[in-house]
Amino acid sequence: MAVYDHQEQEQLEDIKAWWQDWGGYITAIAVAAIVVMGGIFGWRGWKTHQADGASTLYFAVSDAVRAKNDARAKEALAQLTEGYGGTGYAPRAALLLAQSLWGGGDKAGAQAQLQWVIDHASESDLKDIARYRLAETLIEERKFDDALRALDAKHSPAFEGLYADTRGDALLGAGRRDEARAAYQTALLKVDNPYRNVVQIKLDGLGGPVNPADNSSAPTAPTGKTP
């Protein structure tokens, strides 16, 4: 028994010595693991809370816009951008409100919302949509140079046709007919039906392609005649 006790004591001494050398590191690793796991679950919980809060306010904006209550929509959007401006809900709600404000005659308010999306949205497609819509509003106000500057920004190839068509509108408004024809010609190659027919009408109204041979690859717009 004494021998067993002695061996056990030696083992305990070995464990104590080992712990003195490595215990601090093990404790630190264990604590770090707990912190990391807590951070992961905490982050997920925070993200869920963010999404829930943002979606609630987004639908508040959407409901107010449908009810044509821009004042209420502005209040909800202000809360959304202040508390959840980094979510995808905020720029989408701003686009909704911009459309409603423009339709209601608040042009400056609409443009401010579109500019907010351009400045704050994390998704490039939303920025592209906002720039496109901003350019349209500027053209309607006959601010053609400002519209062209908005369209000069880098954008996704998916928007190339829309941007080219809108550029043609701005150039035509500024009296730059040949450049407008070239822009419409570019748009015609990039857009799909039925929007292509609209671009074709604009291009034909200016005398057709700048160089007809350059437009040979563009699909022929339907004429309405039966083959």
C-alpha positions, 0 to 999 in steps of 0.5 A: 500500500505504501508503495502504491501511495508513493507511486501515486504521489510521484504521479501527482507531482509529475502532473503538478509540474506539467501543469505549471509548465503548460497549464497557462497555455491550456487555460488561455486556449480554453478561454479563447475557444469559449470566447470564439464560440460565444462570439459566433453564437452572439454574432449570429444572434445579433445578425438575426436581430438586425435582419428582423428589425430591418425587415420590419422597418422595410415593410413599414416603408413599403406599406406606407408607400402603397398607402401613398403616405410619404411622411410615414414612409420617411419616418420608417426609412429614417429609423431603418437607415439609422439603425440598420443602414448596413443591411440590404433592406435600407437601400431597397426601401430608399429606392421605393421611397424615391419612386414615390417621392418623384411621383408625388412631385418631391423631386429633390427628396427623390434624388436625395434618396437615390444619392443615399443608395449610391453612397451607402449601398453595399450591393453594386446592382443597387448602386447601378439601379440608383444611378440609372434612375437618378440620370432619368430624373436629371434628364426630366429636369433637363440637367443633361450634363449631370445625367451624363456624369451619373451614367459615366460611373462604372456599372455592371455589363448587365446594365449596359443597354439601359445606360446606353439608351439613357445616355442617348436620351441625355445626349439628344436632349443636349442637342448632340444628335450624332452622339445620341444615335451612336448611344442608341445603336449601342443600346440596341445591341445590348437590350432584349425585346420588348425594350429593343423596339423602343430603342429602335424607334428612337434610333430610326427617328434620328435617321438610323444607325450612324454606320448601317454596317455596324448595326448588322448584328442587331436583331431586326425589330418586328414590323407587325407584318405577317411573313 
